[in-house]
Amino acid sequence: MTTSGTASDVFDHLGIRPIINGHHWRTVLGGSIMPPEVVQAMTESSGYFINVDDLHMKAGEYLARITGAEAGMVTAGCAAAQVLQAAACMTGMDDTKIVQLPDTAGMRDEIIIQKGHRNHYDNCYRIAGAKLVEIDTTGDTNGDKLSAAITKNTAAVAFAWHARFYGIKMEEVIKIAHSSQVPVIVDAAAELPPLENLTKFTDMGADLVAFSGGKGIRGPQSTGILVGKKSLVDSAFRNAIRTSMDKTGIGRPMKVCKEEIVGLVKALELFLEKDHEGEWAEWRSMSEIITNMLKDIKGLNVYLNEGPVYPGPAAPTATIFFKDSWNGPSPSDISNLLMEGNPPIYAGTDPQPNALWIAPVALQRGEEIIIAERLRKIFTDTQ
């Protein structure tokens, strides 16, 4: 069976139903939707042959310029950037070490991470061969546990920005790590917007910072950004491309095609020009449509939350708290009912207990009305 080549035809052929994403810019839900200008730039670039290494270098110079970092590179997603962060900190520019990974014999190969910062992406550091050293910094206000954990085998200290509320603050982490000449690597995957985060972490002194290119920037989903100290970015690039020994490093399977590099650069140009205050106002408007339609339902506390509700950027989010007096389905049950509908709707149910939320960041105009009507029907039909 063949299709006409349109996306809807391919989806139909494969038995895939498009969804409404009320959760967030999540990879498993397709990341974000690229602007037409990004798609056009990628399409046009597909018609040319170029030296991809040269494109990488020029794109890296652009990333450094807009982030204020010494150097930058485009990666195959933020997860790949994290692999390369670890590799760079362990190998430097030593080609023998680069081709040796993930065997880390003879290298500093320990990456310290606070217990409150552990997440399912920190395994990316281990892909490069690094060993994670977890420290419980609960109640540690002066960083003594981090200082004690740094040894001659420490290659880096990892910091997950979404977990900045737990443990030692980033400023103190950087101060302690740098006093022992240990670099700090930051996972800032979903931290754009706000715009100022492009420069914030390197300005704070972080040595390598990883962003996703396919979330708030709205570039190709399988792109990422790695910026930081030139010596470490150069090492990351060497781990990803080719060594002087004409052998590839551990990052070679994570290569980025020319179309993706061009798409990310175009998406960043648009991101820098965007009216971010206007976008925030639009998110608030969409969320208020949902809260206004549900606020009179007994047993629920419906409100607008403008703080973080999910590991990612804050946004005006429609939040539904289930009171003790609620006698209907649980938040997870409601979430399942939404996913079983047509079209399926994905909402958030964690980490706040007894709550369900709709983030507007990935919604298309009009979908907030569909969600509000579906939720109201579910709530009124199941009490």
N, C-alpha and C positions, 0 to 999 in steps of 0.2 A: 504494500500500500504506500502511495506517495501523497504528499501534501502540497499545497500551493506555495508554501514557504512562509506564510504569515505566522506570527506567534500563536494566535488563537487556533489556527489549524494544527500546529505542532502540539499544543497543549491538548487539544481534542484527541489527536492521534495517540498520545501517550496516556490519556485518561487522567489529566491533571486539571484541577479546578483552581482558577485564580482566587485569591482570598482578599479580605479586608484586613489590613495590618493595623490594629489598634494597640499593639504591644510596644514596639520600638524599632529602631534600625537594627534588626537582628539578622545575622547572617543566615540563620535557618529559615527566615521568612523572606529572603531575597535582598537583604541589605536596604538600600534606598532606591528610588527611581531617578535615573540620570536625566538631567535637563536635555532638551533637544539639541542644544549647542554642543554638548559633550558627545552625544551619539553621532552627530554630524562630523565632528572632528575625528572621531575614531574611524568612521566609515571612510572618510577621505584619506586618512593616513594609511588605510589598508591597501591603497593603490600604488604605494611607493616602496622601493627597496632603499634602505638607509643603513649606515653603520650603527647598529644598536648600542654598541659601547659608547660611541660619541653622543648618541641621544641620551643615554643614561647619565653621562657626565654633565651635559648641559642642563638636563632636568634637575640633577643634584645641585648644580649651582643656583638654579632658580629656587629650589626648596630652601637652601641656605640663606638666600637673600630675603625671602619673605618670613622666615622664622627667626632670623638673627643668629642662627647657629653658624659654626665654622664650616660645616659641610652637611650634605644630605644625599639621600638616594631613594629611589622608588623601589618598593619591595612587593612581593606577591602576597599582599595582605599584612595586617598587623602581626599575625602569628609568625609569619616568616621573618618579620623585623625582629621579633623577640628571639628567634633562633639565632639570627645573625648578631644580635646584641651579645648573647652568651659566647658565641664563637669568637667575636672580635676581642672580647675581654680576656679570653683564654689564650688566643694565638698571637695577637698583635699582627705584625707583618711577616712573621716567620713562616715561610712556605712549607717547611718540613712539618710544622705543627698543624698547619691548615689542612694538608692532605692526610694527616694522621687522624683527625676527628672522624667519628666520635670517641676514639681512643684518646684519653687525656693523660696518659702516662707522662710524667715529667712536666706537667703544666699545673698552674694554679687553676683549680677546677671547681671551687665551691662558690655558690651564690647564696648569700644570706637573704632570707625573706621573713618578714614578720608573720606570725601565725594568723593575725587578722587580715593579712593581705593574700593569703593562699586562695587560689581560684583555679578553675579547670583549664586555664590557659597557661599557667606557669609550667606546665609540662613541656612547653615549647623550649624552655631553657635546657631541659634534660635531653631533648632530641639532639642538641649539639654535643652532648656528653657531660654537661655540667651536673654537679651534685647539689641538691637544694639543702641548705641548712636552715631549719625553721627555728625561730626564737619566739617565745611567748613574751610580748612586751606589754601585756596588760598591767596597768598601773606603773609602768616605767616612764617617769616624766623627764628623766635626765639622760636617757640613752645608755645607761650602764650595761644593760644586757647586750646591746649591739656592740659596744666597745669590747666587751669580753669575748664576743663570738668571732671577731676578726682575727685571723691567723695568717701565717705565711702561705696558706693554701687558698685564701680568699681571692676570687677573681673579680667579684662585683657584689654590690648590694642592690637588690631589686625593690622597686616601689610601685605599687598599683595605685594610681591616683584615685580610682573610684572607691578605694578602701582607706582614704586619707583620714577618715574619722576614727580609725582604730590604731592604737599604738603610738609610736614615736612620729612626730611631725616630719615632713619632708625636709624642711630647713635644717633640723637637727641631724637627720640621717646624713644629709650631704656634708655637714660640718664634721661629723664623726668619721665618715668614710674617707673623706679627703685628708683628714689628719693622718691617716694611715696609707695614703696614696692609692686608695681603692676607688674605682669608678662607681657611680650610681646610675642604674638603668631604670627607665620609667616606662610602665605600660599606661599609655594615655589613649587607648584604642578609641573610646567613644566620647572623647572630651572636646570635640568640635561640633557645633559651637559650644561656648562663646568664642568669638574671634580672637580675643586676647590670649587664649590658651596656645595659639600657634607659637607665641614667643615666651610665654610665662615660665615654662619649665626649664628651658635652657638659660633664661635670665636668672632663675633661682640657683643655677649651677649644676643641673643634671648633665651627665656626660653623654648619655644616649637616650633619646626619647622616641617612642614608637606610637604612631597614630594609624587608625584605619582610614583608608581612602574612600571606602564605600558606604560610610554611614552619613554623618552630618555634612560632609563635603559633597556628597552625592556624585562621587566619581565611580569608576568601575569597581564592582564589589570585591574583586580579587586583587585590589591594590592596597598598598600601605605606604607609610612614610617613615623613614628613619633619619633623624637629624641629631647632630651633636658635635663632639670634638672631632677635628679632622683626622687625627691619627686613628681613632676608633672607627669612624665611618669608612676611611680608606681600607681598614682591615676587614670590615663587614663586606665591602665591595669585592675585595679579593677572595673572601670566603664564598662569595656568591657567583663570581664570574670565572676567573681563570688565574692560576698562579704562574710564576716564572718557570715552574717545572713542567709547564704544559699539562697540568693535571687540574681537575676541577675540585672545588671544595664542597663542603656539606650543603651549601646553599644552592648548588646548581639545579636540583630538581624544582627550585622555587623561582625559576626565571620569569621575567615579565616581558610580554610582547610589546612591540612598538605601539600598537593601537591602545593598549592599556596605559602606557606612559603618557602618550598624547592626551588621552581622555582624562587622566588625573590632573595634568597640568591645566587643561581647559577648565575642569571643575574647580580647581583652586582659584583660577582667575575670576570665575563667577562668584565664588565664595567670598573673595576679598571685596568684590563690588556690591554684594548683596545688602539690602536694607534689613539688617538683623532685628532692629526694633519693630519694623513692620511685620516681620515674620513671627516674632513673639506675640504681637497683637492678634495676628491671624490664628495662631495656636490657641490663644485665650478665647477667642470668639468661638472656635469650633468646640472647645471643651465646655464652654458655658451653654451651648445648645444642648449638650448631653445632660449637664447637671440640672438645667432648668426643667427639662422634661421628666426628671426622676425625683426631684427634691420633695414632692408631696407624698411619696410612698412611705407608709408607716413601717417602722422597724429598720429604716435605713437612714444613715447620716451621709448625705451627698454634698460634696464640697469641691472647690478648686484648690489643688495643691500645686504651689509653684516652687517646691523644693524637690530634691532628688527622690524618686520612688523606685528607681531601677538603676543598676550600675551604668551610668551614662549621663548625658547632660540633663540638667533640670529643664523642665518645661511646664507650662500651665496645664496640669493633668486632671482630668475628671476622675475623682476618687469616690468610691462607694464603700462606706464602712457598714458592716452588718452588726447591728446592735443585738444585745441579748434577747430583746423582745421580738426579733425577726424569727418567724416560724416557717420560712420557706427554705429552698435549697441553699447549700453552702456556696461560698465563692467559687470553689473548684467545680461544683456541679453546674453553676451558672456558666462558667468558662467553657465547660464541655458542651452545654446546650448551644452556646454561641458558635462553637466550632462545627457542630453537627448541622447547622442551618445552611441555607443557600442564599448568598455566598457564605462560606465559612468566615467567621470573625474571630480574630485572635486578640485576647485581652490579657492584662497582667494580674497575677494573684499573689505575688511575693515581692519583697520580703515581709511586708507588713501583714500580720495575721488578721483574719476576719475582714479582709478588704479585697475589692476588685477595682482595677483602674484601667482607664483608656488614655494612652498617650497620643497626642495629636500629631507628633512629628512625622509620622509616615502616612498619615491619612491624606486622601485626595478629596478635594472639595465636594461636598454632598454625601460623603461616606459617614460623616458624623451624624447626619440625620437618620441614615439607615441603622446605625448602631443604636442611637437613642430610641428609635421606634422598636427595634428588636428587643432591647433590654426592657423597655416598659411592658411589652407584651409578655415576656418571660416572667417578670416580677409579678404582674397582676394575675397571670394564669396559674402560677405555681404556689400561691399563698394558701 
